[in-house]
Amino acid sequence: MSKEIDPKLLEILVCPLTKETLLWDSENNELISKKAGLAYPVKDGIPIMLPDEARKID
């Protein structure tokens, strides 16, 4: 079951590699960095912003 992420948090979070704004994927409970091609997981409402923990996406 996915949860919504706080919109204020989404405004300030950026990809640690590219510094670009992230997109919220509520279906997969992830924050997406299109430029880096990574999906950062959100566990229990906490974004895990470590590139080693991110999933590679196309």
C-alpha positions in Angstrom: 0.0 0.0 0.0 1.5 3.3 -1.1 1.4 6.5 0.9 1.5 10.0 -0.2 4.7 12.0 0.4 4.5 15.4 2.1 4.4 18.0 -0.8 6.7 20.4 1.2 9.3 17.6 1.5 9.0 16.9 -2.2 9.7 20.6 -2.9 13.1 20.5 -1.1 14.3 17.0 -2.0 16.7 16.7 -5.0 18.7 13.9 -6.5 22.0 13.7 -4.6 23.8 13.0 -7.9 22.2 15.4 -10.3 20.6 17.9 -8.0 17.5 17.8 -10.1 13.9 17.9 -8.8 12.4 14.4 -8.1 9.1 13.1 -9.3 6.8 11.1 -6.9 5.7 7.7 -8.1 2.9 6.7 -5.8 2.3 3.4 -7.5 5.8 2.2 -6.7 6.4 4.3 -3.6 9.6 5.8 -5.1 11.1 9.2 -5.9 12.3 9.3 -9.5 15.3 11.1 -10.9 14.9 10.9 -14.7 18.3 12.5 -15.4 20.2 9.9 -13.2 17.9 7.1 -14.2 17.3 6.1 -10.6 14.3 5.5 -8.4 14.8 6.2 -4.7 12.7 4.1 -2.4 10.4 5.6 0.3 10.1 3.3 3.3 7.6 4.1 6.1 7.3 7.6 4.7 11.1 8.2 4.8 12.9 8.8 1.5 16.1 6.7 1.2 18.3 9.1 -0.8 21.3 6.8 -1.2 22.4 6.0 -4.8 23.4 2.5 -3.6 19.8 1.9 -2.4 18.2 3.3 -5.6 16.8 1.1 -8.4 18.1 1.7 -11.9 15.3 2.7 -14.4 15.2 3.2 -18.1 
